[in-house]
Amino acid sequence: MDLYNNMEFELKGSFIPNISNSNKLKILEVTEGSVVIQMNNSKRRGIFPLDSFQYWIKRNSLIHIGENEKKTS
């Protein structure tokens, strides 16, 4: 999956790094090797290696919230 700024993801219970008990996160910045995120229940930022973030997506622990889903919810 191609990642870009302002993408939002729903967090599933299997997302182990969920320290703030959030239900969503937003990508603030994507670089060549990392992803900067912010969880909805935290004002702090987190940084993941790009391959680690992709791992959580492949495990279905992070589910992309598409534009269509945001408009209908």
SULMOJO-V147145 format. One record per residue. SS is DSSP state (H for helix, E for strand, C for the rest). Layout:
ss: [SS:SS]
This chain:
ss: [C:C:C:C:C:C:C:E:E:E:E:C:C:C:C:C:C:C:C:C:C:C:C:E:E:E:E:E:E:E:C:C:C:E:E:E:E:E:E:C:C:C:C:C:E:E:E:E:E:H:H:H:H:H:H:H:H:H:C:C:C:E:E:E:E:C:H:H:H:H:H:H:C]
